[in-house]
Amino acid sequence: MKKIPLILFTTFACALAAHAKLNVVATLPDFGSLAREIGGDKIDIVVLAKATEDPHFVDARPSFVCLAAQRRCVD
């Protein structure tokens, strides 16, 4: 019997959260393109690597942490 109120609360919470855009961080442009196709206008996407970079040799940068946290950092 306790599961029914929990299910109703979860459904209601998900319905309220559905109005906000989902923040997505893609490591590669190909993954970013797939996310754009699937998410459409319901997502905000940031792609870390450029299309011209070799994905095996992308250096980690402190700015990637800021992008993943969806905040602005001062360089």
Backbone as XML, in Angstrom:
<?xml version="1.0"?>
<chain id="A" units="angstrom">
  <residue number="1" name="MET">
    <atom name="N" x="0.809" y="-1.197" z="0.000"/>
    <atom name="CA" x="0.000" y="0.000" z="0.000"/>
    <atom name="C" x="0.853" y="1.262" z="0.000"/>
  </residue>
  <residue number="2" name="LYS">
    <atom name="N" x="2.054" y="1.245" z="0.551"/>
    <atom name="CA" x="2.886" y="2.434" z="0.608"/>
    <atom name="C" x="3.504" y="2.762" z="-0.740"/>
  </residue>
  <residue number="3" name="LYS">
    <atom name="N" x="3.498" y="1.820" z="-1.647"/>
    <atom name="CA" x="4.114" y="2.063" z="-2.947"/>
    <atom name="C" x="3.273" y="2.993" z="-3.814"/>
  </residue>
  <residue number="4" name="ILE">
    <atom name="N" x="1.972" y="2.988" z="-3.653"/>
    <atom name="CA" x="1.112" y="3.805" z="-4.496"/>
    <atom name="C" x="1.382" y="5.298" z="-4.299"/>
  </residue>
  <residue number="5" name="PRO">
    <atom name="N" x="1.441" y="5.832" z="-3.065"/>
    <atom name="CA" x="1.767" y="7.256" z="-2.919"/>
    <atom name="C" x="3.161" y="7.595" z="-3.458"/>
  </residue>
  <residue number="6" name="LEU">
    <atom name="N" x="4.111" y="6.699" z="-3.294"/>
    <atom name="CA" x="5.455" y="6.938" z="-3.807"/>
    <atom name="C" x="5.449" y="7.014" z="-5.323"/>
  </residue>
  <residue number="7" name="ILE">
    <atom name="N" x="4.712" y="6.139" z="-5.974"/>
    <atom name="CA" x="4.622" y="6.156" z="-7.434"/>
    <atom name="C" x="3.941" y="7.440" z="-7.905"/>
  </residue>
  <residue number="8" name="LEU">
    <atom name="N" x="2.879" y="7.859" z="-7.240"/>
    <atom name="CA" x="2.196" y="9.095" z="-7.614"/>
    <atom name="C" x="3.101" y="10.307" z="-7.430"/>
  </residue>
  <residue number="9" name="PHE">
    <atom name="N" x="3.842" y="10.343" z="-6.334"/>
    <atom name="CA" x="4.762" y="11.451" z="-6.092"/>
    <atom name="C" x="5.857" y="11.494" z="-7.149"/>
  </residue>
  <residue number="10" name="THR">
    <atom name="N" x="6.405" y="10.346" z="-7.484"/>
    <atom name="CA" x="7.457" y="10.270" z="-8.498"/>
    <atom name="C" x="6.934" y="10.729" z="-9.849"/>
  </residue>
  <residue number="11" name="THR">
    <atom name="N" x="5.752" y="10.299" z="-10.215"/>
    <atom name="CA" x="5.153" y="10.706" z="-11.491"/>
    <atom name="C" x="4.934" y="12.211" z="-11.519"/>
  </residue>
  <residue number="12" name="PHE">
    <atom name="N" x="4.429" y="12.765" z="-10.421"/>
    <atom name="CA" x="4.190" y="14.204" z="-10.347"/>
    <atom name="C" x="5.504" y="14.973" z="-10.428"/>
  </residue>
  <residue number="13" name="ALA">
    <atom name="N" x="6.528" y="14.506" z="-9.748"/>
    <atom name="CA" x="7.830" y="15.177" z="-9.762"/>
    <atom name="C" x="8.448" y="15.143" z="-11.153"/>
  </residue>
  <residue number="14" name="CYS">
    <atom name="N" x="8.307" y="14.040" z="-11.839"/>
    <atom name="CA" x="8.836" y="13.933" z="-13.200"/>
    <atom name="C" x="8.084" y="14.855" z="-14.150"/>
  </residue>
  <residue number="15" name="ALA">
    <atom name="N" x="6.803" y="14.994" z="-13.963"/>
    <atom name="CA" x="6.002" y="15.874" z="-14.812"/>
    <atom name="C" x="6.421" y="17.325" z="-14.620"/>
  </residue>
  <residue number="16" name="LEU">
    <atom name="N" x="6.738" y="17.720" z="-13.391"/>
    <atom name="CA" x="7.195" y="19.085" z="-13.153"/>
    <atom name="C" x="8.581" y="19.320" z="-13.729"/>
  </residue>
  <residue number="17" name="ALA">
    <atom name="N" x="9.442" y="18.339" z="-13.632"/>
    <atom name="CA" x="10.807" y="18.478" z="-14.126"/>
    <atom name="C" x="10.878" y="18.402" z="-15.642"/>
  </residue>
  <residue number="18" name="ALA">
    <atom name="N" x="9.846" y="17.953" z="-16.291"/>
    <atom name="CA" x="9.868" y="17.786" z="-17.740"/>
    <atom name="C" x="9.896" y="19.115" z="-18.474"/>
  </residue>
  <residue number="19" name="HIS">
    <atom name="N" x="9.572" y="20.208" z="-17.797"/>
    <atom name="CA" x="9.559" y="21.503" z="-18.452"/>
    <atom name="C" x="10.942" y="22.116" z="-18.563"/>
  </residue>
  <residue number="20" name="ALA">
    <atom name="N" x="11.886" y="21.696" z="-17.766"/>
    <atom name="CA" x="13.232" y="22.235" z="-17.800"/>
    <atom name="C" x="14.055" y="21.530" z="-18.864"/>
  </residue>
  <residue number="21" name="LYS">
    <atom name="N" x="14.994" y="22.275" z="-19.469"/>
    <atom name="CA" x="15.877" y="21.661" z="-20.455"/>
    <atom name="C" x="16.936" y="20.819" z="-19.753"/>
  </residue>
  <residue number="22" name="LEU">
    <atom name="N" x="17.291" y="19.741" z="-20.381"/>
    <atom name="CA" x="18.305" y="18.845" z="-19.857"/>
    <atom name="C" x="19.671" y="19.304" z="-20.356"/>
  </residue>
  <residue number="23" name="ASN">
    <atom name="N" x="20.633" y="19.425" z="-19.461"/>
    <atom name="CA" x="21.998" y="19.794" z="-19.841"/>
    <atom name="C" x="22.748" y="18.535" z="-20.235"/>
  </residue>
  <residue number="24" name="VAL">
    <atom name="N" x="23.326" y="18.548" z="-21.443"/>
    <atom name="CA" x="24.040" y="17.391" z="-21.967"/>
    <atom name="C" x="25.455" y="17.822" z="-22.331"/>
  </residue>
  <residue number="25" name="VAL">
    <atom name="N" x="26.438" y="17.034" z="-21.910"/>
    <atom name="CA" x="27.830" y="17.257" z="-22.290"/>
    <atom name="C" x="28.269" y="16.057" z="-23.110"/>
  </residue>
  <residue number="26" name="ALA">
    <atom name="N" x="28.675" y="16.315" z="-24.351"/>
    <atom name="CA" x="29.157" y="15.257" z="-25.243"/>
    <atom name="C" x="30.663" y="15.411" z="-25.404"/>
  </residue>
  <residue number="27" name="THR">
    <atom name="N" x="31.361" y="14.299" z="-25.401"/>
    <atom name="CA" x="32.812" y="14.360" z="-25.535"/>
    <atom name="C" x="33.248" y="14.533" z="-26.983"/>
  </residue>
  <residue number="28" name="LEU">
    <atom name="N" x="32.492" y="14.003" z="-27.916"/>
    <atom name="CA" x="32.847" y="14.050" z="-29.331"/>
    <atom name="C" x="31.718" y="14.677" z="-30.142"/>
  </residue>
  <residue number="29" name="PRO">
    <atom name="N" x="32.041" y="15.327" z="-31.255"/>
    <atom name="CA" x="31.005" y="15.935" z="-32.087"/>
    <atom name="C" x="29.977" y="14.929" z="-32.611"/>
  </residue>
  <residue number="30" name="ASP">
    <atom name="N" x="30.402" y="13.712" z="-32.876"/>
    <atom name="CA" x="29.453" y="12.692" z="-33.347"/>
    <atom name="C" x="28.402" y="12.397" z="-32.290"/>
  </residue>
  <residue number="31" name="PHE">
    <atom name="N" x="28.835" y="12.295" z="-31.040"/>
    <atom name="CA" x="27.898" y="12.058" z="-29.945"/>
    <atom name="C" x="26.997" y="13.271" z="-29.728"/>
  </residue>
  <residue number="32" name="GLY">
    <atom name="N" x="27.562" y="14.460" z="-29.912"/>
    <atom name="CA" x="26.772" y="15.676" z="-29.798"/>
    <atom name="C" x="25.692" y="15.754" z="-30.857"/>
  </residue>
  <residue number="33" name="SER">
    <atom name="N" x="26.025" y="15.339" z="-32.059"/>
    <atom name="CA" x="25.047" y="15.322" z="-33.140"/>
    <atom name="C" x="23.916" y="14.346" z="-32.848"/>
  </residue>
  <residue number="34" name="LEU">
    <atom name="N" x="24.270" y="13.182" z="-32.334"/>
    <atom name="CA" x="23.241" y="12.202" z="-31.964"/>
    <atom name="C" x="22.342" y="12.743" z="-30.855"/>
  </residue>
  <residue number="35" name="ALA">
    <atom name="N" x="22.940" y="13.391" z="-29.880"/>
    <atom name="CA" x="22.153" y="13.947" z="-28.776"/>
    <atom name="C" x="21.208" y="15.033" z="-29.278"/>
  </residue>
  <residue number="36" name="ARG">
    <atom name="N" x="21.676" y="15.873" z="-30.229"/>
    <atom name="CA" x="20.810" y="16.903" z="-30.799"/>
    <atom name="C" x="19.630" y="16.303" z="-31.535"/>
  </residue>
  <residue number="37" name="GLU">
    <atom name="N" x="19.869" y="15.232" z="-32.268"/>
    <atom name="CA" x="18.792" y="14.575" z="-33.009"/>
    <atom name="C" x="17.760" y="13.960" z="-32.066"/>
  </residue>
  <residue number="38" name="ILE">
    <atom name="N" x="18.242" y="13.370" z="-30.998"/>
    <atom name="CA" x="17.332" y="12.709" z="-30.058"/>
    <atom name="C" x="16.634" y="13.727" z="-29.165"/>
  </residue>
  <residue number="39" name="GLY">
    <atom name="N" x="17.386" y="14.685" z="-28.617"/>
    <atom name="CA" x="16.832" y="15.627" z="-27.654"/>
    <atom name="C" x="16.110" y="16.809" z="-28.260"/>
  </residue>
  <residue number="40" name="GLY">
    <atom name="N" x="16.506" y="17.195" z="-29.462"/>
    <atom name="CA" x="15.866" y="18.337" z="-30.112"/>
    <atom name="C" x="16.006" y="19.612" z="-29.300"/>
  </residue>
  <residue number="41" name="ASP">
    <atom name="N" x="14.907" y="20.326" z="-29.149"/>
    <atom name="CA" x="14.937" y="21.593" z="-28.422"/>
    <atom name="C" x="14.744" y="21.407" z="-26.916"/>
  </residue>
  <residue number="42" name="LYS">
    <atom name="N" x="14.734" y="20.186" z="-26.467"/>
    <atom name="CA" x="14.552" y="19.910" z="-25.039"/>
    <atom name="C" x="15.875" y="19.797" z="-24.289"/>
  </residue>
  <residue number="43" name="ILE">
    <atom name="N" x="17.000" y="19.978" z="-25.000"/>
    <atom name="CA" x="18.304" y="19.864" z="-24.354"/>
    <atom name="C" x="19.163" y="21.082" z="-24.663"/>
  </residue>
  <residue number="44" name="ASP">
    <atom name="N" x="20.074" y="21.367" z="-23.762"/>
    <atom name="CA" x="21.174" y="22.305" z="-23.988"/>
    <atom name="C" x="22.426" y="21.453" z="-24.048"/>
  </residue>
  <residue number="45" name="ILE">
    <atom name="N" x="23.159" y="21.540" z="-25.156"/>
    <atom name="CA" x="24.296" y="20.632" z="-25.350"/>
    <atom name="C" x="25.595" y="21.403" z="-25.473"/>
  </residue>
  <residue number="46" name="VAL">
    <atom name="N" x="26.650" y="20.825" z="-24.913"/>
    <atom name="CA" x="28.009" y="21.328" z="-25.017"/>
    <atom name="C" x="28.861" y="20.170" z="-25.518"/>
  </residue>
  <residue number="47" name="VAL">
    <atom name="N" x="29.631" y="20.423" z="-26.573"/>
    <atom name="CA" x="30.539" y="19.414" z="-27.120"/>
    <atom name="C" x="31.963" y="19.833" z="-26.761"/>
  </residue>
  <residue number="48" name="LEU">
    <atom name="N" x="32.718" y="18.926" z="-26.148"/>
    <atom name="CA" x="34.050" y="19.268" z="-25.654"/>
    <atom name="C" x="35.110" y="19.286" z="-26.746"/>
  </residue>
  <residue number="49" name="ALA">
    <atom name="N" x="35.169" y="18.280" z="-27.587"/>
    <atom name="CA" x="36.205" y="18.200" z="-28.619"/>
    <atom name="C" x="35.691" y="18.806" z="-29.918"/>
  </residue>
  <residue number="50" name="LYS">
    <atom name="N" x="36.601" y="19.311" z="-30.714"/>
    <atom name="CA" x="36.245" y="19.858" z="-32.027"/>
    <atom name="C" x="36.298" y="18.740" z="-33.061"/>
  </residue>
  <residue number="51" name="ALA">
    <atom name="N" x="35.635" y="18.955" z="-34.161"/>
    <atom name="CA" x="35.593" y="17.943" z="-35.220"/>
    <atom name="C" x="36.960" y="17.723" z="-35.849"/>
  </residue>
  <residue number="52" name="THR">
    <atom name="N" x="37.833" y="18.714" z="-35.782"/>
    <atom name="CA" x="39.150" y="18.601" z="-36.403"/>
    <atom name="C" x="40.178" y="17.920" z="-35.500"/>
  </residue>
  <residue number="53" name="GLU">
    <atom name="N" x="39.828" y="17.664" z="-34.240"/>
    <atom name="CA" x="40.760" y="17.053" z="-33.292"/>
    <atom name="C" x="40.665" y="15.531" z="-33.350"/>
  </residue>
  <residue number="54" name="ASP">
    <atom name="N" x="41.796" y="14.882" z="-33.166"/>
    <atom name="CA" x="41.813" y="13.431" z="-33.039"/>
    <atom name="C" x="41.302" y="13.086" z="-31.641"/>
  </residue>
  <residue number="55" name="PRO">
    <atom name="N" x="40.218" y="12.310" z="-31.540"/>
    <atom name="CA" x="39.635" y="12.041" z="-30.217"/>
    <atom name="C" x="40.569" y="11.292" z="-29.278"/>
  </residue>
  <residue number="56" name="HIS">
    <atom name="N" x="41.590" y="10.649" z="-29.819"/>
    <atom name="CA" x="42.520" y="9.919" z="-28.966"/>
    <atom name="C" x="43.556" y="10.836" z="-28.318"/>
  </residue>
  <residue number="57" name="PHE">
    <atom name="N" x="43.655" y="12.061" z="-28.818"/>
    <atom name="CA" x="44.692" y="12.966" z="-28.322"/>
    <atom name="C" x="44.124" y="14.305" z="-27.861"/>
  </residue>
  <residue number="58" name="VAL">
    <atom name="N" x="42.913" y="14.316" z="-27.377"/>
    <atom name="CA" x="42.325" y="15.537" z="-26.825"/>
    <atom name="C" x="42.805" y="15.684" z="-25.393"/>
  </residue>
  <residue number="59" name="ASP">
    <atom name="N" x="43.489" y="16.792" z="-25.135"/>
    <atom name="CA" x="43.998" y="17.038" z="-23.789"/>
    <atom name="C" x="42.875" y="17.553" z="-22.891"/>
  </residue>
  <residue number="60" name="ALA">
    <atom name="N" x="42.855" y="17.060" z="-21.675"/>
    <atom name="CA" x="41.886" y="17.536" z="-20.690"/>
    <atom name="C" x="42.274" y="18.948" z="-20.281"/>
  </residue>
  <residue number="61" name="ARG">
    <atom name="N" x="41.274" y="19.818" z="-20.208"/>
    <atom name="CA" x="41.500" y="21.200" z="-19.832"/>
    <atom name="C" x="40.597" y="21.553" z="-18.654"/>
  </residue>
  <residue number="62" name="PRO">
    <atom name="N" x="41.031" y="22.485" z="-17.822"/>
    <atom name="CA" x="40.170" y="22.910" z="-16.712"/>
    <atom name="C" x="38.826" y="23.452" z="-17.189"/>
  </residue>
  <residue number="63" name="SER">
    <atom name="N" x="38.794" y="24.017" z="-18.387"/>
    <atom name="CA" x="37.533" y="24.556" z="-18.902"/>
    <atom name="C" x="36.505" y="23.449" z="-19.134"/>
  </residue>
  <residue number="64" name="PHE">
    <atom name="N" x="36.957" y="22.220" z="-19.353"/>
    <atom name="CA" x="36.018" y="21.101" z="-19.523"/>
    <atom name="C" x="35.210" y="20.871" z="-18.248"/>
  </residue>
  <residue number="65" name="VAL">
    <atom name="N" x="35.854" y="21.068" z="-17.104"/>
    <atom name="CA" x="35.154" y="20.900" z="-15.831"/>
    <atom name="C" x="34.060" y="21.957" z="-15.707"/>
  </residue>
  <residue number="66" name="CYS">
    <atom name="N" x="34.387" y="23.174" z="-16.105"/>
    <atom name="CA" x="33.400" y="24.258" z="-16.041"/>
    <atom name="C" x="32.243" y="24.001" z="-16.989"/>
  </residue>
  <residue number="67" name="LEU">
    <atom name="N" x="32.537" y="23.510" z="-18.178"/>
    <atom name="CA" x="31.472" y="23.212" z="-19.135"/>
    <atom name="C" x="30.590" y="22.075" z="-18.640"/>
  </residue>
  <residue number="68" name="ALA">
    <atom name="N" x="31.216" y="21.087" z="-18.021"/>
    <atom name="CA" x="30.432" y="19.968" z="-17.508"/>
    <atom name="C" x="29.542" y="20.403" z="-16.346"/>
  </residue>
  <residue number="69" name="ALA">
    <atom name="N" x="29.999" y="21.371" z="-15.577"/>
    <atom name="CA" x="29.210" y="21.875" z="-14.456"/>
    <atom name="C" x="28.219" y="22.943" z="-14.903"/>
  </residue>
  <residue number="70" name="GLN">
    <atom name="N" x="28.240" y="23.295" z="-16.197"/>
    <atom name="CA" x="27.357" y="24.307" z="-16.769"/>
    <atom name="C" x="27.507" y="25.653" z="-16.052"/>
  </residue>
  <residue number="71" name="ARG">
    <atom name="N" x="28.744" y="26.055" z="-15.870"/>
    <atom name="CA" x="28.989" y="27.371" z="-15.298"/>
    <atom name="C" x="30.130" y="28.003" z="-16.073"/>
  </residue>
  <residue number="72" name="ARG">
    <atom name="N" x="30.284" y="29.260" z="-15.935"/>
    <atom name="CA" x="31.346" y="29.977" z="-16.650"/>
    <atom name="C" x="32.568" y="30.104" z="-15.750"/>
  </residue>
  <residue number="73" name="CYS">
    <atom name="N" x="33.728" y="29.876" z="-16.345"/>
    <atom name="CA" x="34.987" y="30.035" z="-15.620"/>
    <atom name="C" x="35.764" y="31.173" z="-16.256"/>
  </residue>
  <residue number="74" name="VAL">
    <atom name="N" x="36.595" y="31.785" z="-15.462"/>
    <atom name="CA" x="37.468" y="32.844" z="-15.966"/>
    <atom name="C" x="38.774" y="32.204" z="-16.362"/>
  </residue>
  <residue number="75" name="ASP">
    <atom name="N" x="39.188" y="32.447" z="-17.606"/>
    <atom name="CA" x="40.467" y="31.887" z="-18.090"/>
    <atom name="C" x="41.641" y="32.714" z="-17.624"/>
  </residue>
</chain>
